[in-house]
Amino acid sequence: MIVITGAAGFIGSCLTGKLNDLGHKNLLLVDDFAARPDKVRNLLDRSCIARFGRMEFLDWLDRAHDDVTFVFHMGARTDTTEKDWSIFERLNLNYTKALWERCTRYRIPLVYASSAATYGDGALGYDDRHELPAQLKPLNPYGVSKNEFDIWALRQKESPPFWAGLKFFNVYGPNEYHKGRMASVVYHTFRQIRESGGMKLFRSHRPGIADGHQKRDFIYVKDVVDICYFLLSNHPANGLYNVGSGQARTFLDLAKATFHAMQLEPKIEFVDTPEDIRDTYQYFTQANMDKLRGAGYARPFFSLEEGVGDYVKGYLLGNKTY
């Protein structure tokens, strides 16, 4: 049995779909289903053995761990604007530690979601080497929580038989409609174009960087779940792995690709970056993907234009889920 936490969320539900499509029906899905019933549509027509709430699952695992062969821990609080540290401490740190300790005790492989938010302003680069987390200074409590767990995991003398912490960069794709402000720029661009005919991008507040030329490493969620499946099947060396495309692209490129996928001429204007995120806004991210490639992952990534086209034409225009 394969467990997926955060199963009704963005990446978790896409991973559920990927595994179902490959013939894996023996899934146990974990999420806070009662609190967010709007996300349940992500799991329509998907097969599983059972569904559990977050805390209920830990108790169940203590009783039935012999039935579990792998855990994907995709559940987390991911709001980068949230300032209440206690929420991140409870959900992103303490819960993940409790799950790690059980996977260690019961000898269950574990893959968990970390984040590129751990890299902060990028001054130390974007390498997933294990010496770096202790030096990093994330820009918000969410990033701090993810980095603190990475540091804790690396210091453990006992661990699951296989484990990987995935430092997700800017993931976009189907099933993210429920994320609100935290949804990808592709999703917001599509919605704005449908509603107003145009798109507003954040103005640059740094000298030498033109408006719209802030760069991020955008990765399509279909590439993300392919990487997860590779780890399920192969078990390379334990540790942290970047999950990005390895190629930084501008927000202007992304917006133009969305207009193109909708067969419309770009109509873009620039607005000030909101003050509550301006000081913590990343102007450049680009994953070093050498470690994952060296571990044997050889599939090519979707280009930005390919991924946006597939997402917009295949899902957003048809209001479909993955």
N, C-alpha and C positions, 0 to 999 in steps of 0.2 A: 504494500500500500504506500502510495506517495502522498505526503501532506503538503498542502499549499496554504500558508497563512496570508491574510490580505487578499483572499481569493476572489472577492467581489470587486476589488479595486482595479486600477488601470493595468498594471503589469501582471498582477496575480490572475486576473480573469483571462488575459491574453495567453498566459502560460497554461491555464486550464484548457483553453481552446486548442492550443498547440498539442498538448498531450493527448487530448481526446481524439484529435485528427490523426494522430499517430497510433491510435488503438489502445491508449491507456485509459481505462474506465475505472480502475481501482484507485480513485482519488478520494482523499478526505479533505474537505474544504473548510477553512477556518476564517472567520471574520466577525465583526461586530454587526451582525445582520439586523438585529432589532433596532439599533440606533440609526442605521442608514438603509432603510428599505428601498430607497431610490436606486441603489447600486445593484440590486438583485437582478435587474434586467440584463446585466452583463453576463449572467450565468444561465439565461434562458436556453433551453435545448442542449445544455451541457450535462454530461453524465458524471456521477460521483457515487460513492458508497454511503457517505454521510456528511452532514454539515454540523459544525460546532461553533459556539461562541468562543471568544478569545480565552477567557479564564477557564471555561468548561473544558477546553481542549487539554490544558496542562494536566488536569486531574485525570482525564481519560488516558493521556499518554502514560501516566504512571501505572495504570492498570493494564493497558493493551499494547505496550511498546513492542512486544514480539511481532506484532503484525505490521510494523512500520519499517520500510526499507530506505526511505529518503525523506528529508524535510527541506522544502523551499520556504524560507521565512521572508515573505515580501511585505508583511504587515508592518506599518509604522505610522507615526504622525509626521506628515511631510510638509506642513505649512511653514514656509521660510519667513513669514511675517509674524508668526506666533512668538510672544516674548515670555510666556509663562514657562520657566524652566522645569517646574514640577511635572508638567505634562510630558515633556521629552524624557525626563528622568524615569518616569513610571513606564511609559510605553516603549521608548527606543533603547533605553539602557537596561532597566531592571527586568523587564519582560524577556528581552533577548538574552540576558544572562541566565535567566531561569530555563529558557529553552536550550541554550548551549549546554548547561550543566546536565540536563536530561539526555541530550543527544550524546554527550560524553559518557554518561553512566550506562546508557543502553546501547552504545556503539552504533549510532545512527548517523549517516552522512548528513551534513548541514550546509546549505547555501543560504546566505542572508544578504539583504539589501543594505549596502552602504551608500555613499553618495559622493559625487564630485564636489559638493558643497564643502567637503572636508578640506579642500585645497585653498580655501579662502580667496585672497586676491591673486593667487597664482605666482606670487613672488618666488616661491621655491620650486616652481614647475609643476608638472602633472605626471610624475612618475609613480608607479604603484610599488616602489621598493619599500621594504618593511622598516627601514631606518627613518623614513620621512614623517609618519604620523605624529611622533612625539614632538616634532618641530613645527607642525602646522598650526595656523591661527585662523580657524573658520570665522566667517563674518556674521553669523547669526546662531541662535541657540539650536536650531535644527542641525546645522553643520557641526556644531560642537558635540551634540549628542551622538552623531554618527562617528565622529572622529574618536570620541572617548571610548566607544565600544570597540572600534578597531584596535586602539591601543591596548585595551583590556584583553581582547582576544589574543593578540600577539604575545602577551606576557604569560598566558596560561601554560602551565607545565603539562596539563592533561587536556585533551581536546577530542572532538568527534573523530572517527577513523578517517574521514575526509571532510574538510571544510573550506569554504571560499567566501570571502566578503566582496561583493560586487559594487564597485564604485561607479554608479550610474551617472552618466553625463546628461545632456538634455534629451530626454526620451519623449517622443511624440507618436501618436497613432490612435487607432480606434479604442473605445471604451474609457476615454478620459473625460467625458462630458460632465461628470459629477464633481470634478476637481475645482470648479469655479475659477477664482483668480489664479490658482496654481496650475491650471491647464496650460498646454503648450501654446506658443505663439501661433502655430499653424491653426489650432482650433479657434483661437480668438480672432485671427485674421479672417477665417472662413465666416464666423458669426458676424463680424463687423461688416464684411462685404455684403452679406445677405441682407443685413438690416439697413445699411447706409450707402452701399455702393463703393465705399472706400475703406482704408485702413490707417490707423494712427499708430506710429511707432515712437518709442522713447527717443527724445533728443539726446545727443551726446553732451555730457557735462565735463569732458576732459579735453584739454588742448591737444591738437594733433589727431584726434579721432573724429571723423565726419559723422553727421547724423545718420543713423542706420547702419553704420559700419562697426558697431560693437559685434564681436565675433563669439560664437559658441560652437561647441562640438555637438551637433544635433545627430541623434541616432534613432532610427525607426524601430518601433517596438517589436517588429517581426525579427529584426536582427537580435534584439535582446533575448527573446524567447528561444531563438536558435542557439545562442550561447548557453543559456540555461540547460537546454537539452544536451548539448555537448558535455557539460559538466556532469550531468546525470549519467551519461554513458561512458565517460572516460576517466574521471577522477585524476586530474593532474596533481602537481604539487600543492599542498595546503597553502593558503594565504590570501592576500588581497589581489584583486584583478580589476583593472580599469575596464569599463564597458562603454565605449564610445566608438565613433566612426574613425577617429584618428585624423579628422580633417575639419578644421575650424571654418565656418562659413558665416557671412554677415546676416543680420536680421533682415536687411534689405533683400538679399538673395532669397531668403525664406518667404518673405511677403510676395515677391515677384513670382516665385514658383507656385504659390497658392492662387494668385490671380490667373496665371497661365493654366493651371489645372481646371479652373472654373471657366476658361475660355473668355477671359475679360482682360481689358487693358488696365495696367496698374494705375491706381489712384491712391497715392500715399502722402500723408502729411505727418509732421512731427510735433510731439507734445513733451512738456517737461516730465522727467522721471519723477514719480511721486516721492515726496520728501521722506516718507517712512522707510523707503528702501534705497534711496539715492546713495547713502554712504556705504551700503553693503552690496552695491550692484557690481557684478562681475563683467568686465569689459572684454575678457578673452579667456576661453577655455579650449584645450585641445588635448585629448587623451593620448598618452604614449601607450600604444597597443602591442609593444614588443613582447611582453610577458605572455599574453594570451596567445599570440601567434606562435611564440616559441613552444607553448604547451600543446600545439597541434591544431588549433582552430584555424582552418584555412579558407572558410567560405568568404566570398567578397561581400562587402556591405552595400546596402542600397545607397546610391548617391542621394543628395538632398532632393534633387528634382524627381528621381524615381520614387522615393519614399513619399514625398508630398503628393505626387500624382496618384499613387496607389491609395493613399489615405483619403484624399478628397473625392476622387472619382468612385472608389470602391466602397467607401463607408459614409462619409459625411453627406454627400449628395443623396445617398439612399437611406440615410439615418440607420445604418446597420451597425451591429456589434460584431466583434471578432469571435 
